[in-house]
Amino acid sequence: MIYSFRQNNSGGYFTKPAKNIIVKNARDESHAIEIATDAGMYADGVAGGVDCSCCGDRWYGISDEHETLDDAIAYVNDGYRDHDGIPQYIVVDDLDVLDTVLE
């Protein structure tokens, strides 16, 4: 199973590492969350004072599941796109960045 995590543009902007983190080869969703967190995703940004309280937490923290990497890439590329220098997605596999795409 492939997992993807989407970033909210809290405060009106996106931040690195990417708008979406795609995780390959995780054992399960919990492991995927661990890998995505190590790649730059975080939880409870509003409570921690790093995200905008009116926009909400930057990272949703809930994964979308995909059968293939191509399905995951198509899914994240169908979302919000802005040419702001932040990659549309990164693909990580147990803490190694495998691919980054700047849109």
N, C-alpha and C positions, 0 to 999 in steps of 0.2 A: 504494500500500500504506500502511496505517496501522499504527503500531507502539505498543505499550504496555509500560511498565516498572513493575514492582510493587515496593513497599517492604516489607521485613520489619520487624516491630515489635521491633527489636533493643533490648534493655534493658527490654522490656515497654511500649514506647510508640512512637507514630508522630511524625514531625516534618514541618514544612512543607518544600516547598510543598504536597504532597498525598501521599496514600497510593499513588496511581498517576499516572504522567505518560504522557499520550497524545500522540504526535507525528504530525502530518499533513504531507503533502507533502515528506517527506524523499526524497532521491535513492535512498538505499539504507539498509541497517541501520547502517552506519558513520556516515552522516550523521545518522540518527535518534539514535544514541548521543551524538553531538556536541551536538545540539539539546537532548536530555534532560539532559545534563551542564550545559549553560549554564542550564537551567531549575532546577537544584538537585540532580540525581542525582549521586552520586559512587561511586567504586570503592574497594575495599580499605579499608573503614572499620575493620575489626579491626586490620589491620596498621598503620594510621595512628593507632590509639589512640582513635578517636572512637566506635567501636561496641563493644558487649558481646561479649567473646570466647566466652562460652557460648551466646549467641543467634545469633551470626554477623553477617555484613555486613548493613547496613541495606538497601542496594540490590542486587538480584540482578544487574543489568547485562546480563541476557539478555532480549531483546525477545520479545514475543508479536506475531505478525502477524495483521492483520485486513483483510478486504476493504473494509469501510466503517467510517465513524466510529460509526454506530449499533451495529455489531457490537462494536467496541472498548468502547464505553460499557456495553453489556450485559454483556460479559465482566468488566470491572473492577467493576461493581456486583454481580456474583454472588459476589465474594470477601468477605473478612472486613470487617465493618462495626462501627464503634464510634462512638458519638456523643461524640467527644472534642474537637471543634472543629477538627480537621484535615480539610480537604476530601477527599472520596473520590477525586476526580481533578481534574487540570487538563489542558486541551488546548492544546498549543503548536504553532505553525507558524513554523518558522525564527526562533525566539527571541521571538515575540510570543505572549503568553498570550491565547488566544481565548475560553476558557470555564473557569470554576471552579465545581464543584458541592460544596456542603457537605451532607453527609448526617448 
